[in-house]
Amino acid sequence: MERPPRLVALYAGARAFSPLALTILPKIGYQLIPVERYAELAARPPDVQIVEEQRLSEIYETTAASSIPTIVLVGWRGAPEVDGKIVVAAVRSPAGLHELYRVLQQALEETPRAVPRVETRLRARCRRDTMEWDARVISLSENGCLLKTSVVPPLGAMVDVSFELPDGGKIETQASASYQVMPQLGLVFHATRPEYRRAIASYVTHELAR
């Protein structure tokens, strides 16, 4: 069953965010709602609120808002002196996609992810010792992937994996088998070359923005 989106109340205008953040976060489970329209558009309290530094006084003036986990958008001087029980993170404005994704994950998820992922149907080739087999990448992030595969090595085993990105060239890296949900295998990438990480990150961002 698909989880309902996380509700994010915004005490901040569009200029406080990068265009990618405003485009992609709603596509990956975070519904961004200006606080001025929150009562009109949402039927329950927000899971988290994002507040520009100069508007912090607004959340302390409202009993309900003052108990909601808060991410503060700050200027060059960094995070202000605030109540750490409420403020869970500070992000430099204009806030980028990856920075906001990380702090939203840390604030809201039991098993937070560091980077976004995207569903794919990329063909992959795997190798472990002398054995080679075909698989399919069904989701991909900069840090790892989920494979649909008929061969499932032991958890913790190292696997060489390669796949082709559209317009991004061939990716080759080592990965460890981190979890199994038959017939799917979760891999965490290791020692991936910087140019490959950049290519994967660019592909994921491009696909999420479509």
N, C-alpha and C positions, 0 to 999 in steps of 0.2 A: 504494500500500500504506500503510495507516494505521500511524503510528509508535507503538510501545509507550509507555505513560506514563513520564514521568520519576519516579524514585523519590526521595522526600523523607523522611529520617529526622527525627523530631521529638523533641528534648530539651526539650519544652514541653507544658504542659497546655492544654486547650481555652480557659481563661480568658485565655491569652496572645494569642488571635486574635479578630478580629471574627467574628460568625456568618456574614456573607457570604463571608469568606475561606475558612472551613471548608466551606461549601456549594458554592462555585463553583470553587475551584481544582481539586478532583478531577474536575470535569466538563470542564475544559479542558486536561487532560493532565498533572496533577501528583498523583501518588498519595501521600497523607500518611499515614505509618506511625509510630506511637509507637515509640521505640527499644526499649522493653521487649518489644515483640512483633515486632520486625523480623525476627529469625531465623525466626520461625514463618510470617510472611506474605510474605516476599520471598526470591527465589532468587539475587539478585546484590547487590553493594554499592550503597548509595544514590548517586545523582548529586549530591546536595547534602544538607546537614543544617541544620536550623533549631534554634538553641540559645538558651535563656534565659540571660541574662548570668550569673546565679548558678550555672549548671550548666556553665560553660565548662571547669572543671577535669576534668570527665568525659571530654571529647573528647581532652584532652592525655594522659590516663592510658592511652589505648588506641592502639596503633600504627596500626591500620587507620583509626580515626576521625580521627586527627590529620592525615591526608593528604587528607581530603574537603573540598571547598569548603563554607564555613560562613557562614550568615547569623545574626547575633546579634540577639536581641530585647533592647532596652535600656530603661532607665527615663528619667526626665527629665534626667539628667546627660549623656546621650549615650553614644557608643561608648567602651568601655573601652580601655586600652592592651593590644593583643593582637597576635599574629603576623599581619601583613598578607598573608603568603603563603597563609594558610589562610582567614582571615576576609575575605570578598569584599564584605560589606555589613552595615550595621546599620539596624534598623528599630525605631521606637518601639512599645512594647507598650501596649495590645493592638494587634496588627498588622492593618492593613486590607487589603482585597482589592487595591486598586490599587497600594499601596506594595509588597506582596509580589510581585505580578505583575511589576512593573518589575524588581525585583532578581533574581527567578528568571530572567526573560528575559535580563538582562545576564550572569548567571552561567552559563547553560546553552546559549543559542542563538547560532548563528553570525550570524543577522540578527535581533536582538532587536526586539520590538514594545514600544511604550510603554503601550498600553492593550489590554484584551481585545476580541475581536470575536465576533460571533454570526452564524450562518447565518440568512438571511431569504429571503422571496419578495416583496419590496415592489416595487410598480410605480414606475418613475421616468420623468421627462421631462428630456431633455438638450437643450442649445442651444449651438451654436458659430457665431459670426457670424450669418448669416441662415438657417442650417440647424437644424432641430429634429427630434428623433426620440424614440421610446419605447425604454425599456430596462427591465431588472429588476435590482434590488439583490439579489445572492445572498449577500453577507456585508457586515457593517457594524461599524465601530468609531467611536469619538469622532473619530478623526483621518482617516478615509477609508472607502472602500467598494470592493467588487469588483462590476462590472456584467457582466451577460450582455447583449450588444448586437450588432446587425448593422452598426452604424456604428462604426468605430475611428479616431479622430483621431490625428494624429502624436504620438509621445511628446513630452512637454513642453507640449503644447497646453493652453490654458485652456478649460474647459467649465463652463457654468452647469448645475447639476443640482438637481432638486427631487423630493421624494418625501414621501409621507404616512405618519406613524407612527401606529399604532393608539393612540388616546387621547393622542397627543402632538402632534397638529397637523401642519401642513405645514412641511417643512424646505426652505429654499432657500439654496444656497451656491455659491461658485466652487470649482473643483477643477482640479488638473493631472493629465494622463494620465501615470502613472508607470511602468506596465509593461503588456504585452500577452501573453495566452495565449489565442489565438483559440478561441472568439469572446468571450473575457472581457477586460475592461479594468479595470485597477486605477487608482483615483483617490485623490489626496491632497487633503483639503479645505484651503482657504485663506480666511482672514478670515471664518470662520464666527461668526455672532453668538453671544454668550455663552448666551443662552436656548436657542438651537438645540443648542449643545454639551451643555448640561445635559439637554435632552430626549433626545438620542441616548444619552448616558451612562446615563440612567435606563432607557431602553428596553433597552439591551444588558444591563445588570445584571438587570433583571426577567426577560428571556428566558433568561439563563444560570441563574438561580435556579429556574426552573420544573422 
